[in-house]
Amino acid sequence: MLGDRVCTAQVREGKKVVFGVGSLDAQIMFIGEAPGADEEVQGEPFVGPAGQLLTKMIQAMGVGRDQVYIGNILNWRPQLPVGADGVQYGNREPTPEEMEYCLPFLRAQIEVVKPAVIVALGATAAKGLLGVQAFRTVTEARSRWHDYLGRPVRVTYHPSYLLRKSSESKLAERKAKRAAWEDFLLVMERAGLSISEKQRGYFL
């Protein structure tokens, strides 16, 4: 992998390749977009603020983070170029070429884990799995089940989107989190997990 031109163009000295983590017997696999700064440092997906929220939601499902599998479409952090002031201003969206390059590695993980359900977190992850023409918005994609490699896929909001909603209003944050949780309930049903009344009312 590291000898390929697509990979070596991005994975320079000081950068890490971040692969998926979790149980190889997981019934549920979560797929995000790409590692961020925190993930690059720790070498594990979803460990920053968005990852902490995802972990909280996984635990609310009645399972531990180590009982699911968590990965990304891209295996390295897609950084924006350093500005003229020498400051690194964050991440960019993965390019189609990068996603196409990394998909075989993700497919291999799916084939090993054999999850009962795949959860695509956010538009980039969903389009990486399902194709850019599969839907226009995450809201549209959430309206139905999808298929990838013969496995059911549920699209939901990325945890970072839910965190951004908190800057709008408490109501906007609560509505977005509840919508995402309703997706999680559908995933739980599809994976054969029991659901309590308390879980059904979570994030209300």
C-alpha positions in Angstrom: 0.0 0.0 0.0 2.7 2.5 1.0 4.5 2.0 -2.3 1.6 3.2 -4.4 1.6 6.6 -5.9 -1.8 7.6 -4.6 -0.8 6.6 -1.1 2.7 8.0 -1.1 1.3 11.4 -2.4 -0.5 11.8 0.9 1.2 9.6 3.5 4.4 11.6 4.0 6.9 11.5 6.8 5.1 12.0 10.1 1.7 10.8 8.9 0.1 7.5 9.8 -2.1 5.0 8.0 -5.1 4.4 10.2 -6.9 1.1 9.7 -10.2 -0.1 11.2 -10.5 -1.5 14.7 -12.8 -3.6 16.7 -14.2 -7.1 16.8 -13.7 -9.4 13.9 -17.0 -11.0 14.9 -18.9 -7.7 15.0 -22.5 -7.7 13.9 -22.4 -3.9 13.2 -19.7 -2.1 11.2 -19.5 1.7 11.3 -17.8 3.4 8.3 -16.7 7.1 8.4 -15.0 9.4 6.0 -11.3 9.6 7.0 -9.1 10.0 10.0 -8.7 13.5 11.5 -5.9 15.0 13.5 -6.6 13.1 16.7 -7.0 9.8 14.8 -3.7 10.3 13.1 -1.9 10.9 16.4 -3.5 7.8 18.1 -3.6 5.6 15.0 -7.3 4.6 15.6 -10.5 5.8 13.9 -13.0 8.0 15.8 -11.1 9.0 18.9 -11.7 12.8 18.8 -14.8 14.6 19.8 -16.9 13.0 17.1 -15.6 9.6 18.0 -16.5 10.2 21.7 -20.1 10.9 20.6 -20.1 7.8 18.4 -18.8 5.8 21.4 -21.6 7.2 23.6 -24.2 6.2 21.0 -22.7 2.7 20.6 -22.9 2.2 24.3 -26.5 3.4 24.3 -27.2 0.5 21.9 -26.2 -1.8 24.8 -22.9 -2.9 23.3 -19.3 -1.9 23.8 -17.1 -0.1 21.3 -14.9 -3.3 21.3 -17.9 -5.3 20.1 -18.4 -3.4 16.9 -16.0 -2.6 14.0 -15.1 0.9 13.1 -13.3 2.0 10.0 -13.1 4.7 7.3 -13.4 5.1 3.6 -9.9 6.6 3.6 -7.0 5.2 5.6 -5.1 8.5 6.0 -5.8 12.0 7.0 -6.7 14.2 3.9 -5.2 17.5 5.0 -5.6 20.9 3.5 -2.4 22.4 2.2 -0.4 24.5 4.7 -1.3 28.2 4.2 1.1 30.9 3.3 1.4 31.7 7.0 2.6 28.2 7.6 -0.5 27.1 9.5 -2.3 23.9 8.9 -6.0 24.7 8.7 -7.7 21.3 8.8 -8.9 18.5 6.6 -10.4 18.4 3.1 -12.8 15.9 1.6 -11.2 12.8 0.1 -10.9 12.9 -3.7 -12.7 10.2 -5.8 -9.3 8.8 -6.8 -8.3 8.4 -3.1 -11.6 6.8 -2.2 -11.4 4.4 -5.2 -7.9 3.5 -4.2 -8.8 2.7 -0.6 -12.1 0.8 -1.2 -10.4 -2.6 -1.8 -8.9 -2.4 1.6 -12.3 -1.6 3.1 -14.0 -4.4 1.1 -11.4 -6.8 2.5 -12.2 -5.7 6.1 -16.0 -6.2 5.4 -15.3 -9.7 3.9 -13.3 -10.7 7.0 -15.8 -9.2 9.6 -19.0 -10.2 7.7 -21.2 -7.7 9.6 -24.9 -8.1 9.7 -25.3 -4.4 9.1 -23.1 -1.6 7.8 -23.6 2.0 9.0 -22.4 4.8 6.7 -21.6 7.9 8.8 -22.2 11.0 6.7 -22.4 11.8 3.0 -18.8 11.1 2.0 -18.8 7.6 3.6 -22.1 6.9 2.0 -21.1 8.0 -1.5 -17.8 6.2 -1.2 -19.7 3.0 -0.6 -22.8 3.5 -2.7 -21.6 5.8 -5.5 -22.0 9.6 -5.9 -25.3 9.1 -7.9 -27.0 7.0 -5.2 -28.6 9.9 -3.5 -28.5 13.7 -3.3 -28.5 14.3 0.5 -28.0 12.3 3.6 -31.7 13.0 4.5 -32.7 11.4 1.3 -30.3 8.4 1.8 -31.7 7.9 5.3 -35.2 7.1 3.9 -34.3 3.6 2.9 -32.0 0.7 3.2 -29.1 0.3 0.8 -26.9 -2.6 -0.2 -23.1 -3.1 -0.4 -21.5 -6.4 -1.1 -24.8 -8.1 -0.3 -25.0 -6.5 3.1 -27.6 -4.0 4.3 -26.4 -0.4 4.7 -28.0 2.3 6.7 -26.9 5.9 6.1 -27.0 8.3 9.0 -25.5 11.6 10.0 -21.8 11.9 10.8 -21.2 12.5 14.6 -19.4 15.7 13.6 -22.6 17.0 12.0 -24.4 16.4 15.2 -21.8 18.3 17.2 -22.0 21.2 14.8 -25.8 21.4 15.3 -25.2 22.2 19.0 -23.8 25.6 17.8 -27.2 26.4 16.2 -29.6 25.7 19.1 -30.4 23.0 21.7 -33.5 22.2 19.7 -31.6 21.7 16.5 -29.1 19.5 18.3 -31.7 17.4 19.9 -33.7 16.9 16.7 -30.5 15.9 14.8 -29.4 13.5 17.5 -32.8 12.0 17.7 -32.9 11.4 13.9 -29.6 9.7 14.0 -30.7 7.6 17.0 -33.8 6.5 15.1 -31.3 5.2 12.4 -29.4 3.4 15.2 -32.7 1.7 16.4 -33.3 0.4 12.8 -29.7 -0.9 12.8 -30.3 -2.6 16.2 -33.4 -4.3 14.9 -31.7 -5.5 11.7 -28.8 -6.8 13.8 -31.1 -8.7 16.1 -30.4 -6.7 19.2 -33.0 -6.3 21.8 -34.4 -2.8 22.3 -35.8 -1.5 25.7 -38.4 1.2 26.1 -35.6 3.4 27.6 -33.6 2.9 24.4 -36.6 3.7 22.2 -37.0 7.0 24.1 -33.3 8.0 24.0 -32.4 11.5 22.7 -36.1 12.6 23.0 
